[in-house]
Amino acid sequence: METLEFIIYPDGRVQEKVTGIVGKSCEEVTAAIEAQLGRVITQEQTSEYFAQPVQPSETVKTQATYSDW
């Protein structure tokens, strides 16, 4: 499940936490929101950021045959 969590502090700072999005695509998801919120001061990537999305591999079809001996 993809989630975005925002904590808004009394001094106006906003902390954003993204979970459930693998790889760098989280930057695409949050770009528009961050543009509206203002200047990004720091970023800390999680292990999900560095994970590689799972890509389906090629399907290999095999056929079993029976011999007559």
C-alpha positions, 0 to 999 in steps of 0.5 A: 500500500502506498502512503504519504504521511505529513506532519505539520509543525507549529513553526510551519515546517512540514515533514513528509514520509512516503512508504510503499513506493519502490525506487525513485518513482516516489520523487515523481509522486511527491514533486507536485506536492513539494512544489506547493509546500515550498522549499525542501530543506533536507531529504532522507531516502529509505531502503525502499528508495534504493530497492529495485522494482521487480520486473517480470522476466521472460517466460520460457515454455517447455514441452515434455514428450514421451519416448516409445522405449 
